[in-house]
Amino acid sequence: MIHHLSVSAADPQGAAEFFAKVMDGVVVDFPPNPGSYMVFKADGMGTGIEIYPAGSVMVPNGDPGAIFTRQSEAQDRRSPTHFALSVSTSRDDVLAMAADKGWEAYVCDRGGHFHVIEVWVENAWLVEILPLDFAAEYLTFANAVSALADPNTALDSHQPQARTLEHA
């Protein structure tokens, strides 16, 4: 189980407010990295998302623990890092909330196995939102994969799109 993860945003407060709304959580300041926020979902599992200002990075600091520093922000904030988030918010409401922020959002089929709503936060990085029906599809697929004699065959039907590995 992943209890929390961190992401960055040009507008950390705006991103935090989006996540709090979509996952029915609360936003709190995150003082270890000034200008950051954390969103908690009261689910008994400690589910949370830390949202740092763009350019924030963590570096080792020995026994006291990691510290935050800022890099100069690159032109392109795209990243292969993303996550899937199950929510009780409806598909239409997720799409409307993303549209209200001016973010791209699409309902996508993942190889015939399950669906997600791709929300492109700040039109820069991806979070896959799974309303209840999509979460059920995902869980059915994930549980079936772990029961296969050869789990490596589970994604054989889900091939790269024609544009995969094109230069951005």
N, C-alpha and C positions, 0 to 999 in steps of 0.2 A: 504494500500500500504506500502510495506517495501522499504524505501529509500536507506538504506545501511545496511550492516552486516559485522561482523568481523570474521576472521578465522586466524589460525596460520600455519606457514610452516617452515621447516628447512631452506629453501631458499626463504625468503619472496620476494626478487626481482625477482627471476625466476618464482614464482607463479604469481606475479603481472603482469609480462610480458605476461604470458600465458593468463590470464584473459583479459588484454588489447587487445591482438590480437583476441581472440575468440569473444569478445563483441564489437570490434571496438572502444575501449576507449583509455584513456591516463593514464599513471602512474605518480603519484606525490609522493614525500617524505611525510611521516606522522610524523612530529617532536614530537608530544606528547609522542610517544613511539619509542625511537631511534631504527633505523634498520627496521622500518615499512614503508609500502607503502600503498597508496590508489589508486584505479582504478576508474575513472569516465567515464561514458557513456554520451555523449552529447545528451540526449534524452528529455530534458526539464522536467524530473521527479526527477533529482538528484540521479539517480541510481549509487550506488558505492559499492565497496568491499574494506574493510581495511584488509591488510595482515600483521600480527604481527609475530615477531620471535617466534619459538616454545618455549613453557614454559611461554609465556606472559599471565598474568591474570589481570583482573581489580578488584579493591577493592574500597569500598566506602570511601569517603573523605569529607563527609559533604557538606556544601554549595558550596565550591570551585569545587566540582565535583570529579568523580572517578580518581584514579591514577593507574598507571601501575606498576606491579612488576613482577618478574620472579620466577617461580618455577623450581625446578630441573626437567629436562625433563624425563618423564617416558619412559620405553622401548617401550610401545605400545601407539601410538598416535591416535588410532581409537576412534570414537565418534559416537553417534547416531545423532548428529547435522549434517545436510546437507541442501542444498538448490537447487532449480531448477532455471535455468537461461535461458531465451529465447534469442536466438541470430539469426542474419541473416546469419551467417556462415553455409556453407553446411555441411551435415552429414559427407561426405568423408574428408573435410578439418578439422573438429573437431577431427575425428579419427586420421588423420595424425599428427595433432599438438600434441595430447596426446602421440602418438608413438614417436615423435621427442624428447619429454621430458623423455621418458622411463616409462610413466605411463600407467597402465592398463585402457582400455576403452572398453565398450561393448554396443551394441544396445540392449535394453531391452523392453519387452512388460509388461506394468503394468496392469495385470489382464484383458487384452482385452479392456481396457478403453482408453489407450494412450501409446505412446512410449517415451522413453528417451534414451539419450546416457549417461551411467554411466561413468564418468571420475573419476578415483581414484587419486586425487592430491597427488603427492609424494608417491603413492601407500599406502596412510595412511587414507585419508578421502574422502568422496564422494561429488561430485557436479553433479547434473543431468542437462545435457545440452539439450535444446530443440530447434533444428533448426525450421524454420518457419512451416513446415508441422507437426512436433511433437507438437509445441506450439498451433497450431490450434486444434489438437486432445485434448490436455489438457484443453484448454479453453472451448471447446464443452462439455467435461465431467464435468468440475467444474461448469459451468453454469447450466447444467442439474441437478446436485446434489442439488443446491440451489433451484431448482424449484420442487423437489420431495415432495410429501405429507409427506413421512417419509424418510428424507435424510440418516438416519442410515442404510438403506438397500443398499445404493449406492455401498458399497465396499464388500457386502456379497460374491460376486463371486471371490474376490481377497483374497485368503487364504494364510497363511504362507507356505513357502517352507518347505520341509521335514527336512532340516538342521537347520531351525530357532530354536534359543535358545540352540543350541549346544554350548559347551564351546569352545572358540576360541583357 
